[in-house]
Structures are given as structure tokens and as C-alpha cells.
Amino acid sequence: MTFQQYVATQSERVNIALHRLVPEESCAPTIIHKAMRYSLFAGGKRIRPLLCMAAGEAIHPNAPGIEDAACALELIHTYSLIHDDLPALDNDDLRRGRPTNHKVFGEAMAILAGDSLLTLAFQVLAELPHCPPDRTIRIVAELAIASGTVGGMIAGQVHDLEGEHMAPSAKLLDTIHRAKTGALLRASVRIGALYAGASETQLAALSDYGEHIGLAFQIVDDLLDIEQSSEQLGKTAGKDAAQHKITFPAVYGVERSHDMAREELSAAHRALEAFGESAHWLREIANTIVNRTH
């Protein structure tokens, strides 16, 4: 199977599960379910679910029901995008090549759609049908911490907002992105590993991998914002500079940022050495994260 075939197969697996887990548009109140589904099925790359399932495969080749745990990550990610795009935050009109949620459904409904996806993510985890209770508890805690205010996604968003009024620095950049982007990517790997029954040694190695690909992802994201067009990205290009965001190119320059992304990729590969062929897809995902063009 090629990597493209693997991604297509796994993405379809996630999409089928999401359709099952998220209320239909016809379910009352219909407007909120339309808003949730509008952003959820807007053509995202499903990187976080893919990481979750690939990490599970590195531990156990056939962990039944892992796609539901992977869906919880996509629900959280999509909620964060809806809220990020709101006028009070990044004030963006374009996401994944389509008008942002609040442009279609209004600000109030977009806020509620994000809230609903966040809430549903934890319901999905609480109802995992094939996961032992002790693992479920760890997975719920993992996602909550990665999404929260102490080193998690919300903390990163706060630091990012505050950083718009500060001079760029390597320390602040690291603080922002290890939390805003890196925490959920790392959690994606850890949740897949926990679901599949990883040992503490295996979990530590996969966490290390997650740290490196999380940083690589953000470096490349920052570079794409200045190197690609809005049409290529599916979102507004050049927003980081316009909003005085603290980014890797702003702190390190473009050439050094490219080098850093490659260094993080190498470190991610090294973290997987003990897994051999079972981590093949994790290696391919890391390669794709660093070499992507949108």
C-alpha cells in the first residue's frame, strides 16, 4: 500500500466514524448540527486522527475501535479552528478554501458550534466501546490537559494573543507553539499509544516523536504562511506578519527555519528506531508534515 492509499483509507475510516458520532443536520436543533458539520467535513487533512491510529498500529496492529478515539482529536481540533477564526481572535474569512464558520452561520452560532464539538469529544471518549476503563480515564485526561490552560492548546492561544504586542523572542516562540500546536499533536500520538496498550517505555518514545513532529509542523506552517498563496493554503496567506505574530521565520529567518524543520524530522525518526517496521506509517506522516506545500 502506498502512503497516499494509506491516508485515503484511514481518512475514510475517520470520516465514516465522524458521520456516525456527530448528529445529523436533520436532528434538532438543526442549525447547530449544520454549523458543526460544515467545519468538520470541510476537507481537513485529518493529521491528528492519522497520528493517533498510526501510533496505535505501532503498538498493536489491530486495535478495534481506535478510530473513535481518533475522532475525538478531530472534534477538538475543529472546535479550535472555528474559535480561532472569530473576529475577537484571528478574524479570518477563509478556512480550508471555504468561508469561515462565523461568516456562514454568524458569530453566536460559530461559538456554539465550537463549544458543541468540544463537548462531544469528551462524550465520544467516555463511550469508547472497546477500551478498558483504566485506559479510557488516561485518554480523557490526556486530551483535557493537551487542550487546556497549563501547557495546552488554550495556553498557547493566550500566549499567541499576548505575543502580538511583544518583541519576537526564541523563548516566547517556543512557549507559544509547544502549547498551541504541539500539545495536541503530541497528545494524538500518546492517545493512540495508550488506546493500544503501550508500555511506559513505548509511550515515552512515542511522546518524544510527538514533540518533534509537533514542532516541525508549526515551523512548516509558519513558512507556508509567507511562501504560499491563499489559494494554495486554503486560508488567508500572510496573516502572521499582518497581525505581528511571533513565528519561526520572524525569529530565526527563513533559511534557518527550513533547517530546523529538517532537524526536527530527523529527531522524530530517531525516536522511532526501537519500533522497527511497525512505525512505518508514523515515519511517513512525519515526512509529509515537513515536506507539505499547503
URPE-V470631 format. One record per backbone hydrogen bond with DSSP energy under -0.5 kcal/mol. CO is the residue of the C=O (numbers start at 1). NH is the residue of the N-H. If there is no record, write none. Layout:
[[CO & NH] [CO & NH]]
This chain:
[[2 & 6] [3 & 7] [4 & 8] [5 & 9] [6 & 10] [7 & 11] [8 & 12] [9 & 13] [10 & 14] [11 & 15] [12 & 16] [13 & 17] [14 & 18] [15 & 19] [16 & 20] [17 & 21] [18 & 22] [24 & 27] [29 & 32] [29 & 33] [30 & 34] [31 & 35] [32 & 36] [33 & 37] [34 & 38] [35 & 39] [36 & 40] [37 & 41] [39 & 42] [46 & 50] [47 & 51] [48 & 52] [49 & 53] [50 & 54] [51 & 55] [52 & 56] [53 & 57] [54 & 58] [55 & 59] [56 & 59] [56 & 60] [60 & 63] [62 & 64] [63 & 66] [65 & 68] [65 & 69] [66 & 70] [67 & 71] [68 & 72] [69 & 73] [70 & 74] [71 & 75] [72 & 76] [73 & 77] [74 & 78] [75 & 79] [76 & 80] [77 & 81] [78 & 82] [79 & 83] [80 & 84] [81 & 85] [83 & 86] [84 & 90] [85 & 92] [86 & 89] [86 & 91] [93 & 100] [94 & 236] [95 & 98] [98 & 95] [100 & 103] [100 & 104] [101 & 104] [101 & 105] [102 & 106] [106 & 110] [107 & 111] [108 & 112] [109 & 113] [110 & 114] [111 & 115] [112 & 116] [113 & 117] [114 & 118] [115 & 119] [116 & 120] [117 & 121] [118 & 122] [119 & 123] [120 & 124] [121 & 125] [122 & 126] [123 & 127] [125 & 128] [128 & 131] [130 & 132] [132 & 135] [132 & 136] [133 & 137] [134 & 138] [135 & 139] [136 & 140] [137 & 141] [138 & 142] [139 & 143] [140 & 144] [141 & 145] [142 & 146] [143 & 147] [144 & 148] [145 & 148] [146 & 153] [147 & 154] [148 & 154] [148 & 155] [149 & 151] [152 & 156] [153 & 157] [154 & 158] [155 & 159] [156 & 160] [157 & 161] [158 & 162] [159 & 163] [160 & 164] [161 & 164] [162 & 165] [163 & 166] [169 & 173] [170 & 174] [171 & 175] [172 & 176] [173 & 177] [174 & 178] [175 & 179] [176 & 180] [177 & 181] [177 & 182] [181 & 185] [182 & 186] [183 & 187] [184 & 188] [185 & 189] [186 & 190] [187 & 191] [188 & 192] [189 & 193] [190 & 194] [191 & 195] [192 & 196] [193 & 198] [194 & 197] [199 & 203] [200 & 204] [201 & 205] [202 & 206] [203 & 207] [204 & 208] [205 & 209] [206 & 210] [207 & 211] [208 & 212] [209 & 213] [210 & 214] [211 & 215] [212 & 216] [213 & 217] [214 & 218] [215 & 219] [216 & 220] [217 & 221] [218 & 222] [219 & 223] [220 & 224] [221 & 225] [222 & 226] [223 & 226] [223 & 227] [224 & 228] [225 & 238] [229 & 233] [230 & 234] [230 & 235] [234 & 97] [236 & 239] [238 & 242] [239 & 243] [240 & 245] [241 & 244] [245 & 247] [247 & 251] [248 & 252] [248 & 253] [249 & 253] [253 & 257] [254 & 258] [255 & 259] [256 & 260] [257 & 261] [258 & 262] [259 & 263] [260 & 264] [261 & 265] [262 & 266] [263 & 267] [264 & 268] [265 & 269] [266 & 270] [267 & 271] [268 & 272] [269 & 272] [270 & 273] [272 & 275] [272 & 276] [273 & 276] [275 & 278] [276 & 279] [277 & 280] [279 & 283] [280 & 284] [281 & 285] [282 & 286] [283 & 287] [284 & 288] [285 & 289] [286 & 290] [287 & 291] [288 & 292]]
